[in-house]
Each structure stands twice: as structure tokens, then as C-alpha cells.
Amino acid sequence: MAAGLRVRGLRAGYRRRQVIDGLDLPDLRAGSVVALLGPNGAGKSTLLKTLAGLVPCTGEIALDGVRLAAMPPAERAARVGYMPQRLPDDLDMTVLDSLLSILRLRVGGAQVTSGAAMTRAMDTLDHLGIAALAMSPLHSLSGGQRQMASLAQALAPNPGVLLLDEPTSALDLRHQVTVMRTLRTLAGGGRLVVVVLHDLSLAARWADEVVVLKAGALCAAGKPRSALTPGTLARAYGVRARVETCARGYLTVHADEAIDADPSH
């Protein structure tokens, strides 16, 4: 189950727009939650899609020393799970059927029986607290429910690497905690979890490491306490911020004001 990602000299983008140009990241270790942070347009989602093999790139992306580009597609899909920012609006299937359609193809890269797929699917939904949604059509769900269903789709095949794009953005506080506890448990079992977050306090509490991007480049990386500094937040986000420790010992981030780009103001 152990997996680690190495990213060196990465260049990626779209037809007319280069988003990431020569990015080197610290090695992303198995057994950890790594939060990808940065302002809008920093390249977080593009980086995640690139790691998932959805955006053309040059440079090195290696999983356990094996270049992902050299892996057979089926092996790559079995080892790396991806959750998009949002599901398509027109998916005409139930939550349960969406999981079964994935699991019937593979569990750990192998064919599975219908019974095994059903058990895995329901266990995943139950673990996330959304078993009651099993027979609900995806298009009928609220934004938060769709997000939980999308997370279930990524978790059910049990990949060694999870790439999750803003899995908590539409969730209430209870479900945010449920999701982050689940990710911590998965990392404790040896998986690598790479998660895009906008809530810096959530990242500071739950992530082992953070990677802060700005304009497709690395701005800071490391443990939350060393990487999430007022200086980093000023450079990356353009805000004056306080980084404090709450009564329970958790790191919290408070943005006080935007930094005016015009020094005369």
C-alpha cells in the first residue's frame, strides 16, 4: 500500500496557457496528508490533474521510483485515485451505481465479483455517513452531498495515492471534520493523501505537510507551523495575517486585511 510521489521539473498547462513551468516539489511521502494551498489561479487544480494523468506534461512524476508515464493505464488508475472539484451535472445514475461501476472494473487492479463490489461500496458510504444516499440519483443531490458522493468514488477502490480537489468546500462543519478525520485515518494506514484546501486553519490542523503555490511556482513547503507564516501568507495571498495557536493547541490562521499593491495607499 505504501506510495510516495516525486515531482521534478514539471511543466504543465493547456493549449494556449502554461500554468506550471519547471516545478520541483519536496517528495510527497506515503502515510501523510499533504495540503496544496494557494490563491485562486495558483495552479493547484492543474497540478492535481497533472498528477492524475489528466493534463499533458513534461518533467518527472514518479510513484515509488516508477515514472507514472511508463505505467500501464490500468495500473495507474488502480494506484492513484482522483476526486475532481465537481461532478458533471448530468450524471444519470444513483450514488451506489456510480461506485459499483468503478468497483466492478477494479479493486486493487483486479476484477471483483458483484458481491464484493456491493460490500465495498456500502462500507465506503457507511464510513462517510452517507449510506442513506445510496439510492439517490446523483443529479438530485445538494452540492455538499454530491461532494461526499464524489469522495466516496475516489475512496472505494482503495488506491495507495488519493488526489482530492477541494473535498470540503461545500460541506458543513460536521462533514468537514468527518472528511478530514477519514483522510487522517487513511494516511495512518500508509496512503498518501494530497488534498487541495482553501481553509488554511483546516490545513494547519489536519495536514502533515503543506505545499503553497503562487502563479504555478512553489512559494513555501514544510510542516504547517514552519510554512504557514505571516510572510508566506503575504507573498502568496497578499494579506496581512496572524498565525496563532488556539487553546487546544491547534494552529489557526486569521487574515486581517488585504495588502494594497499600491505602496502610496
PyRosetta script that sets phi, psi and omega in degrees:
from pyrosetta import init, pose_from_sequence

init()
pose = pose_from_sequence("MAAGLRVRGLRAGYRRRQVIDGLDLPDLRAGSVVALLGPNGAGKSTLLKTLAGLVPCTGEIALDGVRLAAMPPAERAARVGYMPQRLPDDLDMTVLDSLLSILRLRVGGAQVTSGAAMTRAMDTLDHLGIAALAMSPLHSLSGGQRQMASLAQALAPNPGVLLLDEPTSALDLRHQVTVMRTLRTLAGGGRLVVVVLHDLSLAARWADEVVVLKAGALCAAGKPRSALTPGTLARAYGVRARVETCARGYLTVHADEAIDADPSH")
pose.set_psi(1, -24.6)
pose.set_omega(1, -175.5)
pose.set_phi(2, -61.5)
pose.set_psi(2, 140.4)
pose.set_omega(2, 179.9)
pose.set_phi(3, -151.2)
pose.set_psi(3, 147.2)
pose.set_omega(3, 175.5)
pose.set_phi(4, -144.2)
pose.set_psi(4, 141.3)
pose.set_omega(4, -178.3)
pose.set_phi(5, -108.3)
pose.set_psi(5, 137.5)
pose.set_omega(5, 175.5)
pose.set_phi(6, -119.5)
pose.set_psi(6, 128.1)
pose.set_omega(6, -178.8)
pose.set_phi(7, -126.9)
pose.set_psi(7, 119.4)
pose.set_omega(7, -178.6)
pose.set_phi(8, -138.8)
pose.set_psi(8, 135.0)
pose.set_omega(8, 174.4)
pose.set_phi(9, 57.7)
pose.set_psi(9, 35.8)
pose.set_omega(9, -172.9)
pose.set_phi(10, -77.6)
pose.set_psi(10, 130.4)
pose.set_omega(10, 173.2)
pose.set_phi(11, -126.7)
pose.set_psi(11, 127.3)
pose.set_omega(11, -176.4)
pose.set_phi(12, -154.6)
pose.set_psi(12, 155.0)
pose.set_omega(12, 178.1)
pose.set_phi(13, 172.3)
pose.set_psi(13, -157.3)
pose.set_omega(13, -175.8)
pose.set_phi(14, -120.4)
pose.set_psi(14, -179.8)
pose.set_omega(14, -169.5)
pose.set_phi(15, -48.3)
pose.set_psi(15, -49.9)
pose.set_omega(15, -174.1)
pose.set_phi(16, -113.5)
pose.set_psi(16, 12.7)
pose.set_omega(16, -175.9)
pose.set_phi(17, -146.0)
pose.set_psi(17, 116.7)
pose.set_omega(17, 174.4)
pose.set_phi(18, -84.3)
pose.set_psi(18, 123.1)
pose.set_omega(18, -177.3)
pose.set_phi(19, -100.1)
pose.set_psi(19, -42.3)
pose.set_omega(19, -178.4)
pose.set_phi(20, -120.5)
pose.set_psi(20, 128.5)
pose.set_omega(20, -173.8)
pose.set_phi(21, -135.4)
pose.set_psi(21, 96.1)
pose.set_omega(21, 176.6)
pose.set_phi(22, 78.5)
pose.set_psi(22, 39.0)
pose.set_omega(22, -176.0)
pose.set_phi(23, -81.9)
pose.set_psi(23, 127.7)
pose.set_omega(23, 170.0)
pose.set_phi(24, -111.5)
pose.set_psi(24, 132.0)
pose.set_omega(24, 176.9)
pose.set_phi(25, -115.8)
pose.set_psi(25, 151.2)
pose.set_omega(25, 166.9)
pose.set_phi(26, -58.5)
pose.set_psi(26, 149.6)
pose.set_omega(26, 178.7)
pose.set_phi(27, -58.0)
pose.set_psi(27, 133.7)
pose.set_omega(27, 179.8)
pose.set_phi(28, -93.9)
pose.set_psi(28, 111.2)
pose.set_omega(28, -166.9)
pose.set_phi(29, -88.1)
pose.set_psi(29, 146.3)
pose.set_omega(29, 171.9)
pose.set_phi(30, -60.1)
pose.set_psi(30, 150.3)
pose.set_omega(30, 178.1)
pose.set_phi(31, 78.4)
pose.set_psi(31, 20.6)
pose.set_omega(31, -178.2)
pose.set_phi(32, -136.9)
pose.set_psi(32, 155.0)
pose.set_omega(32, 170.2)
pose.set_phi(33, -101.7)
pose.set_psi(33, 120.3)
pose.set_omega(33, 179.8)
pose.set_phi(34, -113.1)
pose.set_psi(34, 120.5)
pose.set_omega(34, 179.2)
pose.set_phi(35, -94.5)
pose.set_psi(35, 126.4)
pose.set_omega(35, 172.5)
pose.set_phi(36, -91.9)
pose.set_psi(36, 120.0)
pose.set_omega(36, -175.0)
pose.set_phi(37, -123.5)
pose.set_psi(37, 164.7)
pose.set_omega(37, 177.1)
pose.set_phi(38, 147.4)
pose.set_psi(38, 164.0)
pose.set_omega(38, -179.2)
pose.set_phi(39, -70.6)
pose.set_psi(39, 172.3)
pose.set_omega(39, 175.2)
pose.set_phi(40, -57.2)
pose.set_psi(40, 136.4)
pose.set_omega(40, 179.2)
pose.set_phi(41, 80.8)
pose.set_psi(41, 9.8)
pose.set_omega(41, -178.4)
pose.set_phi(42, -75.5)
pose.set_psi(42, -18.3)
pose.set_omega(42, -178.8)
pose.set_phi(43, 106.9)
pose.set_psi(43, 11.0)
pose.set_omega(43, -176.6)
pose.set_phi(44, -63.1)
pose.set_psi(44, -52.0)
pose.set_omega(44, -178.7)
pose.set_phi(45, -66.2)
pose.set_psi(45, -38.4)
pose.set_omega(45, 177.5)
pose.set_phi(46, -62.7)
pose.set_psi(46, -42.0)
pose.set_omega(46, 178.0)
pose.set_phi(47, -61.6)
pose.set_psi(47, -45.1)
pose.set_omega(47, -179.0)
pose.set_phi(48, -63.0)
pose.set_psi(48, -44.1)
pose.set_omega(48, 178.0)
pose.set_phi(49, -62.9)
pose.set_psi(49, -36.6)
pose.set_omega(49, 178.8)
pose.set_phi(50, -66.0)
pose.set_psi(50, -43.5)
pose.set_omega(50, 177.5)
pose.set_phi(51, -62.5)
pose.set_psi(51, -29.9)
pose.set_omega(51, 179.3)
pose.set_phi(52, -83.5)
pose.set_psi(52, -3.9)
pose.set_omega(52, 179.0)
pose.set_phi(53, 84.2)
pose.set_psi(53, 19.6)
pose.set_omega(53, -175.8)
pose.set_phi(54, -100.7)
pose.set_psi(54, -9.0)
pose.set_omega(54, 179.2)
pose.set_phi(55, -127.4)
pose.set_psi(55, 130.8)
pose.set_omega(55, 178.4)
pose.set_phi(56, -59.5)
pose.set_psi(56, 144.7)
pose.set_omega(56, -177.6)
pose.set_phi(57, -153.4)
pose.set_psi(57, 165.3)
pose.set_omega(57, 166.8)
pose.set_phi(58, -125.8)
pose.set_psi(58, 166.6)
pose.set_omega(58, -174.8)
pose.set_phi(59, 103.8)
pose.set_psi(59, -167.4)
pose.set_omega(59, -174.6)
pose.set_phi(60, -113.9)
pose.set_psi(60, 124.7)
pose.set_omega(60, 165.9)
pose.set_phi(61, -125.8)
pose.set_psi(61, 114.6)
pose.set_omega(61, -176.5)
pose.set_phi(62, -125.6)
pose.set_psi(62, 137.9)
pose.set_omega(62, 176.7)
pose.set_phi(63, -113.1)
pose.set_psi(63, 116.3)
pose.set_omega(63, -176.0)
pose.set_phi(64, 52.8)
pose.set_psi(64, 39.7)
pose.set_omega(64, 177.3)
pose.set_phi(65, 82.3)
pose.set_psi(65, -2.4)
pose.set_omega(65, -179.9)
pose.set_phi(66, -107.0)
pose.set_psi(66, 125.2)
pose.set_omega(66, 179.8)
pose.set_phi(67, -63.1)
pose.set_psi(67, 129.3)
pose.set_omega(67, -178.5)
pose.set_phi(68, -61.2)
pose.set_psi(68, -33.0)
pose.set_omega(68, -179.6)
pose.set_phi(69, -63.5)
pose.set_psi(69, -23.1)
pose.set_omega(69, -179.0)
pose.set_phi(70, -91.5)
pose.set_psi(70, -7.1)
pose.set_omega(70, -179.3)
pose.set_phi(71, -78.0)
pose.set_psi(71, 141.4)
pose.set_omega(71, 170.1)
pose.set_phi(72, -58.0)
pose.set_psi(72, 140.9)
pose.set_omega(72, -177.5)
pose.set_phi(73, -52.5)
pose.set_psi(73, -38.7)
pose.set_omega(73, -178.5)
pose.set_phi(74, -65.6)
pose.set_psi(74, -39.5)
pose.set_omega(74, 178.9)
pose.set_phi(75, -67.8)
pose.set_psi(75, -42.6)
pose.set_omega(75, 179.4)
pose.set_phi(76, -61.6)
pose.set_psi(76, -43.2)
pose.set_omega(76, -179.8)
pose.set_phi(77, -65.2)
pose.set_psi(77, -33.4)
pose.set_omega(77, 179.9)
pose.set_phi(78, -74.1)
pose.set_psi(78, -30.6)
pose.set_omega(78, -174.8)
pose.set_phi(79, -93.3)
pose.set_psi(79, -22.3)
pose.set_omega(79, -176.2)
pose.set_phi(80, -124.7)
pose.set_psi(80, 118.3)
pose.set_omega(80, 177.3)
pose.set_phi(81, -102.8)
pose.set_psi(81, 141.4)
pose.set_omega(81, -176.2)
pose.set_phi(82, -129.6)
pose.set_psi(82, 133.0)
pose.set_omega(82, 173.8)
pose.set_phi(83, -114.6)
pose.set_psi(83, 118.1)
pose.set_omega(83, -179.8)
pose.set_phi(84, -74.3)
pose.set_psi(84, 168.8)
pose.set_omega(84, 178.1)
pose.set_phi(85, -60.8)
pose.set_psi(85, -36.5)
pose.set_omega(85, 176.7)
pose.set_phi(86, -153.2)
pose.set_psi(86, 151.8)
pose.set_omega(86, 175.7)
pose.set_phi(87, -80.6)
pose.set_psi(87, 154.3)
pose.set_omega(87, 173.2)
pose.set_phi(88, -58.1)
pose.set_psi(88, 148.7)
pose.set_omega(88, -175.3)
pose.set_phi(89, -75.8)
pose.set_psi(89, -19.7)
pose.set_omega(89, -170.0)
pose.set_phi(90, -107.2)
pose.set_psi(90, 25.9)
pose.set_omega(90, 179.8)
pose.set_phi(91, -72.6)
pose.set_psi(91, 116.5)
pose.set_omega(91, -174.8)
pose.set_phi(92, -101.9)
pose.set_psi(92, 66.2)
pose.set_omega(92, 176.1)
pose.set_phi(93, -154.3)
pose.set_psi(93, 162.7)
pose.set_omega(93, 178.6)
pose.set_phi(94, -79.5)
pose.set_psi(94, 166.1)
pose.set_omega(94, 177.1)
pose.set_phi(95, -57.7)
pose.set_psi(95, -47.0)
pose.set_omega(95, -179.2)
pose.set_phi(96, -61.8)
pose.set_psi(96, -46.1)
pose.set_omega(96, -179.4)
pose.set_phi(97, -61.6)
pose.set_psi(97, -34.1)
pose.set_omega(97, 179.6)
pose.set_phi(98, -65.1)
pose.set_psi(98, -36.9)
pose.set_omega(98, 176.9)
pose.set_phi(99, -71.6)
pose.set_psi(99, -42.0)
pose.set_omega(99, -178.5)
pose.set_phi(100, -63.4)
pose.set_psi(100, -36.2)
pose.set_omega(100, -179.9)
pose.set_phi(101, -64.4)
pose.set_psi(101, -30.6)
pose.set_omega(101, 176.4)
pose.set_phi(102, -77.9)
pose.set_psi(102, -46.5)
pose.set_omega(102, -173.3)
pose.set_phi(103, -71.3)
pose.set_psi(103, -27.5)
pose.set_omega(103, 178.8)
pose.set_phi(104, -69.2)
pose.set_psi(104, -21.2)
pose.set_omega(104, 176.5)
pose.set_phi(105, -79.6)
pose.set_psi(105, -38.0)
pose.set_omega(105, -174.7)
pose.set_phi(106, -165.2)
pose.set_psi(106, 147.0)
pose.set_omega(106, 158.9)
pose.set_phi(107, -136.3)
pose.set_psi(107, 108.9)
pose.set_omega(107, -173.9)
pose.set_phi(108, 65.1)
pose.set_psi(108, 26.5)
pose.set_omega(108, 176.0)
pose.set_phi(109, 88.3)
pose.set_psi(109, 1.6)
pose.set_omega(109, -177.0)
pose.set_phi(110, -115.0)
pose.set_psi(110, 154.2)
pose.set_omega(110, 174.3)
pose.set_phi(111, -64.8)
pose.set_psi(111, 145.8)
pose.set_omega(111, 179.8)
pose.set_phi(112, -129.4)
pose.set_psi(112, 156.6)
pose.set_omega(112, 177.1)
pose.set_phi(113, -77.5)
pose.set_psi(113, 162.8)
pose.set_omega(113, 178.2)
pose.set_phi(114, -61.1)
pose.set_psi(114, -37.7)
pose.set_omega(114, 179.6)
pose.set_phi(115, -64.7)
pose.set_psi(115, -43.4)
pose.set_omega(115, 179.1)
pose.set_phi(116, -65.5)
pose.set_psi(116, -39.4)
pose.set_omega(116, 178.8)
pose.set_phi(117, -64.2)
pose.set_psi(117, -42.7)
pose.set_omega(117, 179.5)
pose.set_phi(118, -62.2)
pose.set_psi(118, -43.5)
pose.set_omega(118, 179.6)
pose.set_phi(119, -62.2)
pose.set_psi(119, -46.9)
pose.set_omega(119, -179.8)
pose.set_phi(120, -63.2)
pose.set_psi(120, -42.6)
pose.set_omega(120, -178.8)
pose.set_phi(121, -62.4)
pose.set_psi(121, -47.9)
pose.set_omega(121, -177.9)
pose.set_phi(122, -69.0)
pose.set_psi(122, -35.8)
pose.set_omega(122, 176.2)
pose.set_phi(123, -61.4)
pose.set_psi(123, -40.8)
pose.set_omega(123, -179.9)
pose.set_phi(124, -65.4)
pose.set_psi(124, -46.4)
pose.set_omega(124, 179.5)
pose.set_phi(125, -63.2)
pose.set_psi(125, -40.5)
pose.set_omega(125, 179.7)
pose.set_phi(126, -65.2)
pose.set_psi(126, -41.5)
pose.set_omega(126, -179.1)
pose.set_phi(127, -62.3)
pose.set_psi(127, -34.8)
pose.set_omega(127, 179.5)
pose.set_phi(128, -86.5)
pose.set_psi(128, -2.3)
pose.set_omega(128, 178.3)
pose.set_phi(129, 76.6)
pose.set_psi(129, 24.1)
pose.set_omega(129, -178.3)
pose.set_phi(130, -125.4)
pose.set_psi(130, 26.3)
pose.set_omega(130, 179.3)
pose.set_phi(131, -59.9)
pose.set_psi(131, -29.3)
pose.set_omega(131, 179.7)
pose.set_phi(132, -65.9)
pose.set_psi(132, -16.3)
pose.set_omega(132, 179.9)
pose.set_phi(133, -91.9)
pose.set_psi(133, 2.2)
pose.set_omega(133, -171.5)
pose.set_phi(134, -52.7)
pose.set_psi(134, -42.3)
pose.set_omega(134, -175.6)
pose.set_phi(135, -97.1)
pose.set_psi(135, 8.8)
pose.set_omega(135, 179.3)
pose.set_phi(136, -82.3)
pose.set_psi(136, 135.8)
pose.set_omega(136, 174.8)
pose.set_phi(137, -64.1)
pose.set_psi(137, 140.3)
pose.set_omega(137, -178.9)
pose.set_phi(138, -58.4)
pose.set_psi(138, -37.9)
pose.set_omega(138, -176.0)
pose.set_phi(139, -71.0)
pose.set_psi(139, -11.8)
pose.set_omega(139, -178.8)
pose.set_phi(140, -93.3)
pose.set_psi(140, -5.3)
pose.set_omega(140, -173.3)
pose.set_phi(141, -81.3)
pose.set_psi(141, 154.3)
pose.set_omega(141, 171.3)
pose.set_phi(142, -70.8)
pose.set_psi(142, 170.2)
pose.set_omega(142, -179.8)
pose.set_phi(143, -58.6)
pose.set_psi(143, -44.2)
pose.set_omega(143, 179.5)
pose.set_phi(144, -66.8)
pose.set_psi(144, -39.3)
pose.set_omega(144, 178.2)
pose.set_phi(145, -65.3)
pose.set_psi(145, -40.2)
pose.set_omega(145, 177.6)
pose.set_phi(146, -63.1)
pose.set_psi(146, -36.9)
pose.set_omega(146, 179.0)
pose.set_phi(147, -65.4)
pose.set_psi(147, -41.8)
pose.set_omega(147, 177.9)
pose.set_phi(148, -65.8)
pose.set_psi(148, -38.9)
pose.set_omega(148, 177.7)
pose.set_phi(149, -64.7)
pose.set_psi(149, -39.8)
pose.set_omega(149, 178.4)
pose.set_phi(150, -64.5)
pose.set_psi(150, -40.2)
pose.set_omega(150, 176.9)
pose.set_phi(151, -62.9)
pose.set_psi(151, -41.1)
pose.set_omega(151, 178.0)
pose.set_phi(152, -59.9)
pose.set_psi(152, -39.0)
pose.set_omega(152, 178.5)
pose.set_phi(153, -61.7)
pose.set_psi(153, -37.5)
pose.set_omega(153, 179.5)
pose.set_phi(154, -74.0)
pose.set_psi(154, -35.8)
pose.set_omega(154, -175.3)
pose.set_phi(155, -79.1)
pose.set_psi(155, -34.9)
pose.set_omega(155, -169.6)
pose.set_phi(156, -56.0)
pose.set_psi(156, -41.4)
pose.set_omega(156, -179.6)
pose.set_phi(157, -71.9)
pose.set_psi(157, -7.0)
pose.set_omega(157, 175.2)
pose.set_phi(158, 64.0)
pose.set_psi(158, 49.9)
pose.set_omega(158, -179.4)
pose.set_phi(159, -75.0)
pose.set_psi(159, 161.0)
pose.set_omega(159, 177.9)
pose.set_phi(160, -76.8)
pose.set_psi(160, -25.0)
pose.set_omega(160, 178.7)
pose.set_phi(161, -124.0)
pose.set_psi(161, 130.1)
pose.set_omega(161, 177.3)
pose.set_phi(162, -116.6)
pose.set_psi(162, 126.8)
pose.set_omega(162, 178.0)
pose.set_phi(163, -115.2)
pose.set_psi(163, 109.8)
pose.set_omega(163, -170.0)
pose.set_phi(164, -121.4)
pose.set_psi(164, 120.9)
pose.set_omega(164, -176.4)
pose.set_phi(165, -98.4)
pose.set_psi(165, 101.8)
pose.set_omega(165, 178.3)
pose.set_phi(166, 53.8)
pose.set_psi(166, 58.5)
pose.set_omega(166, -176.5)
pose.set_phi(167, -71.7)
pose.set_psi(167, -10.6)
pose.set_omega(167, -177.2)
pose.set_phi(168, -113.9)
pose.set_psi(168, 2.6)
pose.set_omega(168, -169.4)
pose.set_phi(169, -63.6)
pose.set_psi(169, -29.2)
pose.set_omega(169, -177.7)
pose.set_phi(170, -108.3)
pose.set_psi(170, 11.8)
pose.set_omega(170, -172.2)
pose.set_phi(171, -97.7)
pose.set_psi(171, 149.9)
pose.set_omega(171, 171.4)
pose.set_phi(172, -73.9)
pose.set_psi(172, 173.2)
pose.set_omega(172, -173.1)
pose.set_phi(173, -60.5)
pose.set_psi(173, -41.8)
pose.set_omega(173, -178.8)
pose.set_phi(174, -60.6)
pose.set_psi(174, -46.7)
pose.set_omega(174, -178.1)
pose.set_phi(175, -72.6)
pose.set_psi(175, -28.2)
pose.set_omega(175, 173.0)
pose.set_phi(176, -60.0)
pose.set_psi(176, -46.5)
pose.set_omega(176, 179.6)
pose.set_phi(177, -64.7)
pose.set_psi(177, -42.2)
pose.set_omega(177, 178.2)
pose.set_phi(178, -57.4)
pose.set_psi(178, -46.9)
pose.set_omega(178, -178.6)
pose.set_phi(179, -64.8)
pose.set_psi(179, -47.0)
pose.set_omega(179, -176.6)
pose.set_phi(180, -67.6)
pose.set_psi(180, -35.8)
pose.set_omega(180, 174.6)
pose.set_phi(181, -63.4)
pose.set_psi(181, -40.6)
pose.set_omega(181, 178.1)
pose.set_phi(182, -61.7)
pose.set_psi(182, -43.9)
pose.set_omega(182, 180.0)
pose.set_phi(183, -64.7)
pose.set_psi(183, -38.1)
pose.set_omega(183, 177.4)
pose.set_phi(184, -64.8)
pose.set_psi(184, -40.7)
pose.set_omega(184, 178.4)
pose.set_phi(185, -63.2)
pose.set_psi(185, -43.0)
pose.set_omega(185, 178.9)
pose.set_phi(186, -62.5)
pose.set_psi(186, -42.3)
pose.set_omega(186, 177.5)
pose.set_phi(187, -64.5)
pose.set_psi(187, -38.4)
pose.set_omega(187, 177.6)
pose.set_phi(188, -62.4)
pose.set_psi(188, -23.8)
pose.set_omega(188, 176.9)
pose.set_phi(189, -87.7)
pose.set_psi(189, 5.9)
pose.set_omega(189, 174.7)
pose.set_phi(190, 106.1)
pose.set_psi(190, 0.5)
pose.set_omega(190, -180.0)
pose.set_phi(191, -84.2)
pose.set_psi(191, 157.4)
pose.set_omega(191, 170.4)
pose.set_phi(192, -100.1)
pose.set_psi(192, 123.9)
pose.set_omega(192, 179.0)
pose.set_phi(193, -116.0)
pose.set_psi(193, 117.3)
pose.set_omega(193, 176.4)
pose.set_phi(194, -111.9)
pose.set_psi(194, 119.5)
pose.set_omega(194, -169.7)
pose.set_phi(195, -132.1)
pose.set_psi(195, 129.2)
pose.set_omega(195, 174.0)
pose.set_phi(196, -82.6)
pose.set_psi(196, 127.6)
pose.set_omega(196, 178.9)
pose.set_phi(197, -133.9)
pose.set_psi(197, 146.8)
pose.set_omega(197, 170.7)
pose.set_phi(198, -102.7)
pose.set_psi(198, -22.3)
pose.set_omega(198, 179.6)
pose.set_phi(199, -83.2)
pose.set_psi(199, 104.9)
pose.set_omega(199, -174.7)
pose.set_phi(200, -69.8)
pose.set_psi(200, -32.5)
pose.set_omega(200, 177.5)
pose.set_phi(201, -67.7)
pose.set_psi(201, -36.3)
pose.set_omega(201, 175.5)
pose.set_phi(202, -63.1)
pose.set_psi(202, -44.2)
pose.set_omega(202, 178.1)
pose.set_phi(203, -63.3)
pose.set_psi(203, -42.9)
pose.set_omega(203, -177.9)
pose.set_phi(204, -63.6)
pose.set_psi(204, -34.5)
pose.set_omega(204, -178.4)
pose.set_phi(205, -77.3)
pose.set_psi(205, -41.6)
pose.set_omega(205, -167.0)
pose.set_phi(206, -104.8)
pose.set_psi(206, -20.4)
pose.set_omega(206, -174.9)
pose.set_phi(207, -87.0)
pose.set_psi(207, 144.5)
pose.set_omega(207, 171.4)
pose.set_phi(208, -77.8)
pose.set_psi(208, -39.0)
pose.set_omega(208, -179.4)
pose.set_phi(209, -136.0)
pose.set_psi(209, 152.3)
pose.set_omega(209, 172.9)
pose.set_phi(210, -125.0)
pose.set_psi(210, 147.1)
pose.set_omega(210, 173.7)
pose.set_phi(211, -123.8)
pose.set_psi(211, 118.7)
pose.set_omega(211, -177.9)
pose.set_phi(212, -105.0)
pose.set_psi(212, 122.7)
pose.set_omega(212, 179.8)
pose.set_phi(213, -108.2)
pose.set_psi(213, 151.5)
pose.set_omega(213, 169.7)
pose.set_phi(214, -146.9)
pose.set_psi(214, 125.0)
pose.set_omega(214, 178.9)
pose.set_phi(215, 52.3)
pose.set_psi(215, 41.0)
pose.set_omega(215, 176.4)
pose.set_phi(216, 76.8)
pose.set_psi(216, 6.0)
pose.set_omega(216, -178.5)
pose.set_phi(217, -119.4)
pose.set_psi(217, 159.3)
pose.set_omega(217, 179.4)
pose.set_phi(218, -77.4)
pose.set_psi(218, 124.2)
pose.set_omega(218, 178.5)
pose.set_phi(219, -99.6)
pose.set_psi(219, -39.1)
pose.set_omega(219, 179.1)
pose.set_phi(220, -163.6)
pose.set_psi(220, 156.4)
pose.set_omega(220, 176.8)
pose.set_phi(221, -157.8)
pose.set_psi(221, 149.7)
pose.set_omega(221, 177.9)
pose.set_phi(222, 143.6)
pose.set_psi(222, -165.9)
pose.set_omega(222, 175.0)
pose.set_phi(223, -63.0)
pose.set_psi(223, 146.9)
pose.set_omega(223, -178.1)
pose.set_phi(224, -52.3)
pose.set_psi(224, -40.6)
pose.set_omega(224, -176.8)
pose.set_phi(225, -67.6)
pose.set_psi(225, -27.6)
pose.set_omega(225, -179.9)
pose.set_phi(226, -93.2)
pose.set_psi(226, -27.9)
pose.set_omega(226, -175.3)
pose.set_phi(227, -92.9)
pose.set_psi(227, -33.0)
pose.set_omega(227, -177.4)
pose.set_phi(228, -90.6)
pose.set_psi(228, 78.4)
pose.set_omega(228, 179.8)
pose.set_phi(229, -107.6)
pose.set_psi(229, 161.3)
pose.set_omega(229, 174.9)
pose.set_phi(230, -55.4)
pose.set_psi(230, -36.1)
pose.set_omega(230, 178.6)
pose.set_phi(231, -65.6)
pose.set_psi(231, -43.8)
pose.set_omega(231, 177.4)
pose.set_phi(232, -61.7)
pose.set_psi(232, -43.3)
pose.set_omega(232, -178.2)
pose.set_phi(233, -67.3)
pose.set_psi(233, -33.9)
pose.set_omega(233, 176.3)
pose.set_phi(234, -66.5)
pose.set_psi(234, -43.7)
pose.set_omega(234, -178.4)
pose.set_phi(235, -69.6)
pose.set_psi(235, -44.1)
pose.set_omega(235, -173.7)
pose.set_phi(236, -80.1)
pose.set_psi(236, -43.1)
pose.set_omega(236, -171.5)
pose.set_phi(237, -107.9)
pose.set_psi(237, -13.8)
pose.set_omega(237, -177.4)
pose.set_phi(238, 69.2)
pose.set_psi(238, 39.4)
pose.set_omega(238, 179.0)
pose.set_phi(239, -132.2)
pose.set_psi(239, 152.1)
pose.set_omega(239, 167.0)
pose.set_phi(240, -88.8)
pose.set_psi(240, 125.0)
pose.set_omega(240, -172.1)
pose.set_phi(241, -138.3)
pose.set_psi(241, 155.1)
pose.set_omega(241, 172.9)
pose.set_phi(242, -109.8)
pose.set_psi(242, 137.9)
pose.set_omega(242, 175.4)
pose.set_phi(243, -116.5)
pose.set_psi(243, 112.6)
pose.set_omega(243, -171.3)
pose.set_phi(244, -128.6)
pose.set_psi(244, 164.8)
pose.set_omega(244, 176.2)
pose.set_phi(245, -108.8)
pose.set_psi(245, 126.3)
pose.set_omega(245, -178.1)
pose.set_phi(246, -79.7)
pose.set_psi(246, 176.9)
pose.set_omega(246, -176.1)
pose.set_phi(247, -61.5)
pose.set_psi(247, -24.2)
pose.set_omega(247, -180.0)
pose.set_phi(248, -93.0)
pose.set_psi(248, 4.5)
pose.set_omega(248, 176.1)
pose.set_phi(249, 90.4)
pose.set_psi(249, 4.6)
pose.set_omega(249, 179.8)
pose.set_phi(250, -87.0)
pose.set_psi(250, 144.3)
pose.set_omega(250, 175.8)
pose.set_phi(251, -75.7)
pose.set_psi(251, 134.0)
pose.set_omega(251, 177.4)
pose.set_phi(252, -128.5)
pose.set_psi(252, 148.2)
pose.set_omega(252, -178.0)
pose.set_phi(253, -120.0)
pose.set_psi(253, 129.8)
pose.set_omega(253, -179.6)
pose.set_phi(254, -126.8)
pose.set_psi(254, 116.5)
pose.set_omega(254, 176.6)
pose.set_phi(255, -87.5)
pose.set_psi(255, 120.6)
pose.set_omega(255, -176.1)
pose.set_phi(256, -91.0)
pose.set_psi(256, -39.6)
pose.set_omega(256, -178.6)
pose.set_phi(257, -164.0)
pose.set_psi(257, 156.9)
pose.set_omega(257, 174.7)
pose.set_phi(258, -77.0)
pose.set_psi(258, 145.1)
pose.set_omega(258, 175.9)
pose.set_phi(259, -87.7)
pose.set_psi(259, 120.6)
pose.set_omega(259, -179.4)
pose.set_phi(260, -69.3)
pose.set_psi(260, 128.2)
pose.set_omega(260, 180.0)
pose.set_phi(261, -66.5)
pose.set_psi(261, -21.2)
pose.set_omega(261, -179.7)
pose.set_phi(262, -91.7)
pose.set_psi(262, 110.9)
pose.set_omega(262, -175.9)
pose.set_phi(263, -64.4)
pose.set_psi(263, -12.4)
pose.set_omega(263, 179.4)
pose.set_phi(264, -80.2)
pose.set_psi(264, -9.4)
pose.set_omega(264, -179.4)
pose.set_phi(265, -103.1)
pose.dump_pdb("model.pdb")
